[in-house]
Amino acid sequence: MSTQWQYDWYVLAVIGLLFVCSLITRSGYWLIGDHLPLPDSVRRALRYAPVAALIAIIVPELLPWRAGGSPEIDIKAIAAIFAVLAYLRTRNTLVVIIAGMVMFWLLKYFFA
């Protein structure tokens, strides 16, 4: 057998297994949720899961840490602050996206 053929099957097997794991974990509660009631304390804690996941994705991107250093504020963080200020002023999600991207592009054009 050729090495390329083995590599292709390995990649396809990994993709397949990841699909099955994702399917099981995402549909597991939907399929057995009525048979496995969650305590109220767990239900209250799960309300914060989407916000925590979003913060875990966004904060490292905005404040990247360097080994042995502290987070650095760059143009992405400044654009994000501008987007938050635009949201506080307008309460409009579309304005947040547009304001943040326009500020990012302007800062990137002038400083990067």
N, CA, C and O atoms as a MOPAC input file, in Angstrom:
PM7 MOZYME 1SCF
protein

 N      0.83100 1    -1.18600 1     0.00000 1
 C      0.00000 1     0.00000 1     0.00000 1
 C      0.87500 1     1.24900 1     0.00000 1
 O      1.96000 1     1.27800 1     0.58000 1
 N      0.37900 1     2.24700 1    -0.65100 1
 C      1.14500 1     3.49000 1    -0.69800 1
 C      0.89600 1     4.30500 1     0.57200 1
 O     -0.12800 1     4.15300 1     1.23800 1
 N      1.83900 1     5.15200 1     0.88000 1
 C      1.74600 1     5.98700 1     2.06700 1
 C      0.61700 1     7.00500 1     1.94100 1
 O     -0.06000 1     7.30500 1     2.92400 1
 N      0.41500 1     7.52900 1     0.76000 1
 C     -0.64200 1     8.51000 1     0.54400 1
 C     -2.01500 1     7.89700 1     0.79900 1
 O     -2.88400 1     8.54000 1     1.38700 1
 N     -2.21100 1     6.65400 1     0.36000 1
 C     -3.48400 1     5.97700 1     0.54400 1
 C     -3.76800 1     5.78800 1     2.03600 1
 O     -4.89600 1     5.98800 1     2.48700 1
 N     -2.73500 1     5.39800 1     2.80500 1
 C     -2.89100 1     5.22000 1     4.24800 1
 C     -3.21200 1     6.54700 1     4.92300 1
 O     -4.04400 1     6.61100 1     5.82800 1
 N     -2.55400 1     7.58600 1     4.48100 1
 C     -2.80600 1     8.90800 1     5.04300 1
 C     -4.23700 1     9.34700 1     4.76600 1
 O     -4.89700 1     9.88200 1     5.65600 1
 N     -4.72900 1     9.13100 1     3.55200 1
 C     -6.09700 1     9.51200 1     3.20400 1
 C     -7.11200 1     8.78100 1     4.07600 1
 O     -8.06700 1     9.38700 1     4.56100 1
 N     -6.90600 1     7.47200 1     4.27800 1
 C     -7.83400 1     6.71800 1     5.11300 1
 C     -7.75800 1     7.15700 1     6.56300 1
 O     -8.77100 1     7.18700 1     7.26200 1
 N     -6.56200 1     7.49500 1     7.01600 1
 C     -6.40100 1     7.98400 1     8.38700 1
 C     -7.18300 1     9.27600 1     8.58600 1
 O     -7.89600 1     9.42700 1     9.57800 1
 N     -7.05100 1    10.19800 1     7.65500 1
 C     -7.76400 1    11.47400 1     7.74900 1
 C     -9.26500 1    11.25100 1     7.69800 1
 O    -10.00400 1    11.85100 1     8.47900 1
 N     -9.72900 1    10.40200 1     6.79400 1
 C    -11.16300 1    10.11500 1     6.70900 1
 C    -11.67700 1     9.43800 1     7.97600 1
 O    -12.79000 1     9.72600 1     8.41600 1
 N    -10.88900 1     8.54800 1     8.56700 1
 C    -11.28900 1     7.88900 1     9.80800 1
 C    -11.38300 1     8.89100 1    10.95400 1
 O    -12.31700 1     8.82900 1    11.75400 1
 N    -10.43200 1     9.80500 1    11.04200 1
 C    -10.46400 1    10.83000 1    12.08300 1
 C    -11.69300 1    11.72200 1    11.91400 1
 O    -12.37700 1    12.02700 1    12.89100 1
 N    -11.97200 1    12.13700 1    10.69700 1
 C    -13.15000 1    12.96600 1    10.44000 1
 C    -14.41600 1    12.21200 1    10.82700 1
 O    -15.31100 1    12.78300 1    11.45000 1
 N    -14.49800 1    10.93500 1    10.46500 1
 C    -15.66100 1    10.12200 1    10.80700 1
 C    -15.84700 1     9.98100 1    12.31100 1
 O    -16.95800 1    10.12300 1    12.82200 1
 N    -14.74700 1     9.69900 1    13.02400 1
 C    -14.83800 1     9.56100 1    14.47400 1
 C    -15.20900 1    10.87500 1    15.15100 1
 O    -15.99200 1    10.87500 1    16.10100 1
 N    -14.66700 1    11.98200 1    14.68500 1
 C    -15.03700 1    13.28100 1    15.23700 1
 C    -16.51200 1    13.58600 1    14.98500 1
 O    -17.18300 1    14.17500 1    15.83200 1
 N    -17.00900 1    13.18500 1    13.82000 1
 C    -18.42500 1    13.36400 1    13.51300 1
 C    -19.28900 1    12.56500 1    14.47900 1
 O    -20.27800 1    13.07500 1    15.00400 1
 N    -18.91200 1    11.30900 1    14.71200 1
 C    -19.69700 1    10.46200 1    15.62600 1
 C    -19.65400 1    11.01800 1    17.04700 1
 O    -20.68200 1    11.06200 1    17.72200 1
 N    -18.47400 1    11.44300 1    17.50900 1
 C    -18.36600 1    12.03000 1    18.85700 1
 C    -19.19900 1    13.29200 1    18.97500 1
 O    -19.88500 1    13.49400 1    19.97700 1
 N    -19.14500 1    14.12500 1    17.97700 1
 C    -19.93600 1    15.36300 1    17.98900 1
 C    -21.42300 1    15.05200 1    17.97400 1
 O    -22.19100 1    15.69000 1    18.69300 1
 N    -21.83900 1    14.09100 1    17.17600 1
 C    -23.24400 1    13.70900 1    17.09800 1
 C    -23.73600 1    13.17300 1    18.43800 1
 O    -24.82500 1    13.52700 1    18.89000 1
 N    -22.94200 1    12.32700 1    19.06600 1
 C    -23.34600 1    11.74700 1    20.34600 1
 C    -23.43800 1    12.81900 1    21.42800 1
 O    -24.41600 1    12.86700 1    22.17300 1
 N    -22.43200 1    13.67000 1    21.51500 1
 C    -22.43900 1    14.67700 1    22.58300 1
 C    -23.49700 1    15.74300 1    22.36500 1
 O    -24.06600 1    16.24600 1    23.33400 1
 N    -23.77100 1    16.09700 1    21.13200 1
 C    -24.75900 1    17.13700 1    20.87400 1
 C    -26.18700 1    16.62700 1    20.93800 1
 O    -27.09000 1    17.36600 1    21.33000 1
 N    -26.40300 1    15.38900 1    20.56300 1
 C    -27.77300 1    14.87400 1    20.56600 1
 C    -28.07100 1    14.02500 1    21.79200 1
 O    -29.21500 1    13.62000 1    21.99600 1
 N    -27.07400 1    13.75000 1    22.60200 1
 C    -27.27500 1    12.89400 1    23.76500 1
 C    -28.33300 1    13.40300 1    24.71800 1
 O    -29.22800 1    12.65300 1    25.10700 1
 N    -28.24900 1    14.65100 1    25.09600 1
 C    -29.23200 1    15.19400 1    26.03400 1
 C    -30.60600 1    15.30000 1    25.38300 1
 O    -31.62700 1    15.12400 1    26.04900 1
 N    -30.63300 1    15.58300 1    24.09700 1
 C    -31.91500 1    15.66900 1    23.38800 1
 C    -32.60500 1    14.30900 1    23.37100 1
 O    -33.82600 1    14.22700 1    23.50400 1
 N    -31.82600 1    13.24600 1    23.20800 1
 C    -32.40700 1    11.90300 1    23.13600 1
 C    -32.79800 1    11.34500 1    24.50500 1
 O    -33.82500 1    10.67500 1    24.61900 1
 N    -31.99600 1    11.60900 1    25.55100 1
 C    -32.28200 1    11.04300 1    26.86600 1
 C    -32.59400 1    12.10800 1    27.91100 1
 O    -32.62200 1    11.81000 1    29.10500 1
 N    -32.82300 1    13.31900 1    27.48600 1
 C    -33.04200 1    14.41100 1    28.43700 1
 C    -34.23700 1    14.22700 1    29.33500 1
 O    -34.17800 1    14.59000 1    30.51000 1
 N    -35.31700 1    13.67700 1    28.82700 1
 C    -36.50300 1    13.47800 1    29.64800 1
 C    -36.31500 1    12.35500 1    30.66200 1
 O    -36.96400 1    12.34700 1    31.70800 1
 N    -35.43400 1    11.41200 1    30.36000 1
 C    -35.20200 1    10.27900 1    31.24800 1
 C    -34.13500 1    10.57800 1    32.29600 1
 O    -33.97200 1     9.81900 1    33.25100 1
 N    -33.41700 1    11.66600 1    32.12600 1
 C    -32.33300 1    12.02700 1    33.03700 1
 C    -32.50300 1    13.49200 1    33.45200 1
 O    -31.84300 1    14.37400 1    32.90300 1
 N    -33.38200 1    13.74800 1    34.41400 1
 C    -33.61500 1    15.14400 1    34.80200 1
 C    -32.39100 1    15.74700 1    35.50500 1
 O    -31.71500 1    15.08100 1    36.28900 1
 N    -32.13100 1    17.00700 1    35.20600 1
 C    -31.00700 1    17.71100 1    35.81900 1
 C    -31.48800 1    18.45600 1    37.06200 1
 O    -32.59600 1    18.99000 1    37.07600 1
 N    -30.66300 1    18.49200 1    38.09600 1
 C    -31.02900 1    19.28100 1    39.27900 1
 C    -31.09700 1    20.77600 1    38.92500 1
 O    -30.48700 1    21.22500 1    37.95500 1
 N    -31.83900 1    21.51900 1    39.71900 1
 C    -31.98500 1    22.95000 1    39.45900 1
 C    -30.65300 1    23.68900 1    39.50500 1
 O    -30.45100 1    24.63500 1    38.74300 1
 N    -29.74300 1    23.27800 1    40.38000 1
 C    -28.43800 1    23.95500 1    40.45200 1
 C    -27.65900 1    23.78500 1    39.14700 1
 O    -26.98300 1    24.71600 1    38.71100 1
 N    -27.74500 1    22.61600 1    38.52200 1
 C    -27.06000 1    22.38300 1    37.24300 1
 C    -27.72800 1    23.18800 1    36.14000 1
 O    -27.04900 1    23.76200 1    35.28900 1
 N    -29.04900 1    23.23500 1    36.15100 1
 C    -29.76300 1    24.03100 1    35.14800 1
 C    -29.38900 1    25.51500 1    35.24900 1
 O    -29.19300 1    26.17900 1    34.23200 1
 N    -29.29100 1    26.02500 1    36.47100 1
 C    -28.90000 1    27.43400 1    36.64200 1
 C    -27.47200 1    27.65900 1    36.15500 1
 O    -27.18300 1    28.68100 1    35.53300 1
 N    -26.58700 1    26.72200 1    36.43100 1
 C    -25.18800 1    26.86100 1    36.00200 1
 C    -25.07300 1    26.78800 1    34.48800 1
 O    -24.24100 1    27.48200 1    33.90500 1
 N    -25.88600 1    25.96500 1    33.83900 1
 C    -25.80500 1    25.82700 1    32.38600 1
 C    -26.28900 1    27.06500 1    31.64400 1
 O    -26.01000 1    27.21400 1    30.45400 1
 N    -26.99900 1    27.94700 1    32.31400 1
 C    -27.40900 1    29.19500 1    31.66600 1
 C    -26.20800 1    30.06000 1    31.30000 1
 O    -26.28600 1    30.86300 1    30.36900 1
 N    -25.10800 1    29.90700 1    32.01600 1
 C    -23.92200 1    30.72100 1    31.77600 1
 C    -22.95000 1    30.07600 1    30.79100 1
 O    -21.94400 1    30.69600 1    30.44600 1
 N    -23.20800 1    28.87400 1    30.33400 1
 C    -22.29000 1    28.16500 1    29.44300 1
 C    -22.08100 1    28.88500 1    28.11000 1
 O    -20.93200 1    29.00000 1    27.68400 1
 N    -23.12800 1    29.38200 1    27.41800 1
 C    -22.86600 1    30.07300 1    26.15100 1
 C    -22.02000 1    31.33100 1    26.31900 1
 O    -21.15200 1    31.60700 1    25.49100 1
 N    -22.26400 1    32.09200 1    27.37400 1
 C    -21.48000 1    33.30700 1    27.60800 1
 C    -20.03400 1    32.94900 1    27.92100 1
 O    -19.11200 1    33.60200 1    27.43000 1
 N    -19.83100 1    31.93000 1    28.72300 1
 C    -18.47000 1    31.50600 1    29.06800 1
 C    -17.72200 1    31.00400 1    27.84200 1
 O    -16.53600 1    31.29000 1    27.67800 1
 N    -18.40400 1    30.26100 1    26.98100 1
 C    -17.76000 1    29.77100 1    25.76400 1
 C    -17.39600 1    30.92100 1    24.83600 1
 O    -16.31200 1    30.93000 1    24.25100 1
 N    -18.28600 1    31.88000 1    24.70100 1
 C    -18.00900 1    33.03600 1    23.85100 1
 C    -16.82700 1    33.84100 1    24.38400 1
 O    -15.97500 1    34.27700 1    23.60900 1
 N    -16.77100 1    34.03700 1    25.67700 1
 C    -15.64900 1    34.75800 1    26.28000 1
 C    -14.35000 1    33.97800 1    26.09100 1
 O    -13.30300 1    34.57000 1    25.83000 1
 N    -14.41300 1    32.65700 1    26.22100 1
 C    -13.21500 1    31.83500 1    26.04400 1
 C    -12.69000 1    31.88300 1    24.62200 1
 O    -11.49900 1    31.66600 1    24.39800 1
 N    -13.54600 1    32.15900 1    23.66700 1
 C    -13.11200 1    32.26900 1    22.27700 1
 C    -12.59800 1    33.66800 1    21.96800 1
 O    -11.58300 1    33.81800 1    21.28800 1
 N    -13.28500 1    34.68900 1    22.45800 1
 C    -12.98500 1    36.06800 1    22.07300 1
 C    -11.79500 1    36.65700 1    22.82700 1
 O    -10.93600 1    37.28200 1    22.20600 1
 N    -11.71900 1    36.47800 1    24.13300 1
 C    -10.67400 1    37.13800 1    24.92800 1
 C     -9.25900 1    36.73800 1    24.50100 1
 O     -8.41500 1    37.62400 1    24.36300 1
 N     -8.94900 1    35.45100 1    24.28300 1
 C     -7.57800 1    35.13600 1    23.82800 1
 C     -7.24600 1    35.72800 1    22.46000 1
 O     -6.08100 1    35.99300 1    22.16600 1
 N     -8.25200 1    35.93300 1    21.63400 1
 C     -8.00300 1    36.53200 1    20.32200 1
 C     -7.72600 1    38.03000 1    20.45500 1
 O     -6.90300 1    38.58000 1    19.72200 1
 N     -8.40300 1    38.67900 1    21.37600 1
 C     -8.22000 1    40.12200 1    21.54900 1
 C     -7.00100 1    40.47000 1    22.38500 1
 O     -6.34700 1    41.48300 1    22.13700 1
 N     -6.69000 1    39.64600 1    23.36800 1
 C     -5.54800 1    39.89500 1    24.24700 1
 C     -4.60100 1    38.70000 1    24.20600 1
 O     -4.56800 1    37.90700 1    25.14700 1
 N     -3.83400 1    38.56300 1    23.13100 1
 C     -2.95300 1    37.38400 1    23.03400 1
 C     -1.82500 1    37.45500 1    24.06200 1
 O     -1.19000 1    38.49700 1    24.22500 1
 N     -1.58400 1    36.35100 1    24.74600 1
 C     -0.50500 1    36.25500 1    25.72900 1
 C      0.75700 1    35.76100 1    25.04500 1
 O      0.71000 1    34.87600 1    24.19000 1
 N      1.85700 1    36.32700 1    25.42000 1
 C      3.16600 1    35.84500 1    24.98200 1
 C      3.78400 1    35.06900 1    26.14900 1
 O      3.52800 1    35.38100 1    27.31200 1
 N      4.58200 1    34.08000 1    25.83800 1
 C      5.22500 1    33.29600 1    26.88500 1
 C      6.09500 1    34.20000 1    27.74200 1
 O      6.95900 1    34.91300 1    27.23000 1
 N      5.86500 1    34.16800 1    29.03500 1
 C      6.64700 1    34.96300 1    29.96300 1
 C      6.28600 1    36.43300 1    29.98100 1
 O      7.03300 1    37.23700 1    30.53900 1
 N      5.18000 1    36.80400 1    29.39700 1
 C      4.78500 1    38.21100 1    29.35200 1
 C      3.33800 1    38.39600 1    29.75100 1
 O      2.70200 1    37.50300 1    30.31200 1
 N      2.84700 1    39.55100 1    29.45200 1
 C      1.45700 1    39.87300 1    29.75100 1
 C      0.69800 1    40.07500 1    28.43600 1
 O      1.31500 1    40.14900 1    27.37300 1
 N     -0.62300 1    40.16500 1    28.49900 1
 C     -1.36200 1    40.36600 1    27.25000 1
 C     -1.00600 1    41.70700 1    26.60700 1
 O     -0.74600 1    42.69900 1    27.28800 1
 N     -1.00400 1    41.70100 1    25.29900 1
 C     -0.68900 1    42.92200 1    24.55300 1
 C     -1.96300 1    43.46300 1    23.91900 1
 O     -2.74000 1    42.71200 1    23.33000 1
 N     -2.16700 1    44.73900 1    24.04000 1
 C     -3.32500 1    45.36500 1    23.41100 1
 C     -2.90100 1    45.79300 1    22.01100 1
 O     -1.94600 1    46.55200 1    21.84400 1
 N     -3.62100 1    45.29700 1    21.00900 1
 C     -3.30700 1    45.66100 1    19.63800 1
 C     -4.55600 1    46.23800 1    18.97900 1
 O     -5.51700 1    46.59200 1    19.66300 1
 N     -4.53900 1    46.33000 1    17.66000 1
 C     -5.64900 1    46.99400 1    16.95900 1
 C     -6.94900 1    46.22000 1    17.08600 1
 O     -8.02100 1    46.82300 1    17.03300 1
 N     -6.89100 1    44.90400 1    17.25100 1
 C     -8.12500 1    44.12400 1    17.42100 1
 C     -8.83000 1    44.51000 1    18.70900 1
 O    -10.05300 1    44.64600 1    18.73300 1
 N     -8.06400 1    44.68800 1    19.78500 1
 C     -8.66000 1    45.06200 1    21.06400 1
 C     -9.25100 1    46.47200 1    21.00300 1
 O    -10.32200 1    46.72500 1    21.55500 1
 N     -8.56100 1    47.37200 1    20.34200 1
 C     -9.07500 1    48.74300 1    20.21400 1
 C    -10.35100 1    48.75500 1    19.38200 1
 O    -11.30400 1    49.45600 1    19.72400 1
 N    -10.38400 1    47.99000 1    18.30000 1
 C    -11.59300 1    47.90200 1    17.47300 1
 C    -12.73900 1    47.27900 1    18.25900 1
 O    -13.88800 1    47.69300 1    18.10200 1
 N    -12.44700 1    46.29000 1    19.10400 1
 C    -13.48200 1    45.66800 1    19.92800 1
 C    -14.04300 1    46.65100 1    20.94400 1
 O    -15.25000 1    46.67500 1    21.18400 1
 N    -13.18200 1    47.45500 1    21.54000 1
 C    -13.65400 1    48.48500 1    22.48300 1
 C    -14.54700 1    49.48100 1    21.75800 1
 O    -15.58800 1    49.88000 1    22.28000 1
 N    -14.14900 1    49.87900 1    20.57100 1
 C    -14.97300 1    50.78900 1    19.77000 1
 C    -16.32600 1    50.14900 1    19.44300 1
 O    -17.35300 1    50.82700 1    19.48100 1
 N    -16.33700 1    48.86400 1    19.12600 1
 C    -17.58800 1    48.16300 1    18.82000 1
 C    -18.49500 1    48.10600 1    20.04300 1
 O    -19.70800 1    48.27000 1    19.92100 1
 N    -17.91900 1    47.87500 1    21.21600 1
 C    -18.71700 1    47.86200 1    22.44900 1
 C    -19.31200 1    49.24000 1    22.71300 1
 O    -20.47600 1    49.35300 1    23.09600 1
 N    -18.52400 1    50.27400 1    22.51200 1
 C    -19.05000 1    51.63500 1    22.68900 1
 C    -20.17000 1    51.93500 1    21.69200 1
 O    -21.15100 1    52.59500 1    22.03600 1
 N    -20.02200 1    51.45200 1    20.46200 1
 C    -21.08700 1    51.63100 1    19.47200 1
 C    -22.34800 1    50.90100 1    19.90700 1
 O    -23.45400 1    51.39800 1    19.69900 1
 N    -22.19000 1    49.71700 1    20.51300 1
 C    -23.36400 1    48.98600 1    20.99400 1
 C    -24.03700 1    49.72400 1    22.14300 1
 O    -25.26200 1    49.84100 1    22.18200 1
 N    -23.23600 1    50.21900 1    23.07200 1
 C    -23.81700 1    50.94400 1    24.20500 1
 C    -24.57400 1    52.18400 1    23.75900 1
 O    -25.54400 1    52.59100 1    24.39800 1
 N    -24.13400 1    52.77700 1    22.67400 1
 C    -24.80000 1    53.98000 1    22.14800 1
 C    -26.06400 1    53.64800 1    21.36100 1
 O    -27.07000 1    54.34500 1    21.49200 1
 N    -26.02800 1    52.58200 1    20.53500 1
 C    -27.13700 1    52.31200 1    19.61200 1
 C    -27.99000 1    51.10200 1    19.97500 1
 O    -29.15800 1    51.04400 1    19.59000 1
 N    -27.43300 1    50.12300 1    20.71300 1
 C    -28.11500 1    48.86100 1    21.02200 1
 C    -28.52200 1    48.10700 1    19.75100 1
 O    -29.56400 1    47.45100 1    19.72100 1
 N    -27.70400 1    48.20400 1    18.71400 1
 C    -27.99300 1    47.58300 1    17.43800 1
 C    -26.82900 1    46.65500 1    17.07000 1
 O    -25.68300 1    47.09600 1    16.98100 1
 N    -27.12400 1    45.38200 1    16.86000 1
 C    -26.08000 1    44.40500 1    16.57300 1
 C    -25.38200 1    44.68300 1    15.24900 1
 O    -24.16500 1    44.53000 1    15.14400 1
 N    -26.13800 1    45.08600 1    14.24800 1
 C    -25.54100 1    45.37800 1    12.94600 1
 C    -24.56100 1    46.55000 1    13.03700 1
 O    -23.51200 1    46.53600 1    12.39200 1
 N    -24.89800 1    47.53800 1    13.81900 1
 C    -23.99700 1    48.68400 1    14.02400 1
 C    -22.71200 1    48.22500 1    14.70900 1
 O    -21.63200 1    48.72400 1    14.39500 1
 N    -22.82000 1    47.27700 1    15.64300 1
 C    -21.63500 1    46.75400 1    16.32400 1
 C    -20.68700 1    46.10800 1    15.32100 1
 O    -19.48500 1    46.37000 1    15.33500 1
 N    -21.22900 1    45.26900 1    14.45700 1
 C    -20.39900 1    44.57400 1    13.47000 1
 C    -19.74500 1    45.56600 1    12.51800 1
 O    -18.54500 1    45.48500 1    12.25300 1
 N    -20.52900 1    46.49200 1    12.01100 1
 C    -20.00300 1    47.46200 1    11.04900 1
 C    -18.98000 1    48.38200 1    11.70600 1
 O    -17.90600 1    48.61200 1    11.15000 1
 N    -19.30400 1    48.90900 1    12.88600 1
 C    -18.38600 1    49.82800 1    13.56800 1
 C    -17.07400 1    49.13800 1    13.92700 1
 O    -15.99900 1    49.70900 1    13.74500 1
 N    -17.16200 1    47.92000 1    14.43500 1
 C    -15.94900 1    47.19600 1    14.79700 1
 C    -15.07100 1    46.88900 1    13.59600 1
 O    -13.85200 1    47.04800 1    13.65700 1
 N    -15.68500 1    46.45000 1    12.50600 1
 C    -14.89800 1    46.11400 1    11.31900 1
 C    -14.31400 1    47.35900 1    10.65900 1
 O    -13.16200 1    47.34800 1    10.22300 1
 N    -15.09300 1    48.42500 1    10.58300 1
 C    -14.56700 1    49.65600 1     9.98100 1
 C    -13.39600 1    50.18600 1    10.80000 1
 O    -12.37900 1    50.60100 1    10.24500 1
 N    -13.54300 1    50.17000 1    12.13100 1
 C    -12.44100 1    50.63200 1    12.98000 1
 C    -11.21900 1    49.72000 1    12.82000 1
 O    -10.09100 1    50.20700 1    12.75600 1
 N    -11.43500 1    48.41700 1    12.75600 1
 C    -10.31600 1    47.48600 1    12.56900 1
 C     -9.59300 1    47.75500 1    11.25500 1
 O     -8.36400 1    47.82300 1    11.21300 1
 N    -10.37000 1    47.90700 1    10.18000 1
 C     -9.74500 1    48.15600 1     8.87200 1
 C     -8.99600 1    49.48300 1     8.84600 1
 O     -7.90800 1    49.56600 1     8.27800 1
 N     -9.56500 1    50.51800 1     9.45300 1
 C     -8.88200 1    51.80500 1     9.49900 1
 C     -7.58500 1    51.72400 1    10.30400 1
 O     -6.54500 1    52.21900 1     9.87000 1
 N     -7.65500 1    51.09800 1    11.47300 1
 C     -6.44200 1    50.95900 1    12.28200 1
 C     -5.39800 1    50.11300 1    11.57000 1
 O     -4.20500 1    50.41100 1    11.62400 1
 N     -5.84400 1    49.06900 1    10.91100 1
 C     -4.90900 1    48.21900 1    10.17700 1
 C     -4.26800 1    48.98600 1     9.02400 1
 O     -3.07500 1    48.83400 1     8.76100 1
 N     -5.05000 1    49.80100 1     8.34400 1
 C     -4.51900 1    50.57400 1     7.23000 1
 C     -3.48300 1    51.59700 1     7.71200 1
 O     -2.43600 1    51.76000 1     7.08600 1
 N     -3.77400 1    52.28700 1     8.82500 1
 C     -2.88900 1    53.35400 1     9.27500 1
 C     -1.71700 1    52.86100 1    10.13100 1
 O     -0.66100 1    53.49200 1    10.12100 1
 N     -1.86600 1    51.76300 1    10.86700 1
 C     -0.82000 1    51.38100 1    11.80900 1
 C     -0.14300 1    50.04500 1    11.52100 1
 O      0.89800 1    49.75700 1    12.11100 1
 N     -0.68400 1    49.24300 1    10.65900 1
 C     -0.06500 1    47.92500 1    10.42200 1
 C      0.59900 1    47.84500 1     9.06600 1
 O      1.16200 1    46.80900 1     8.71500 1

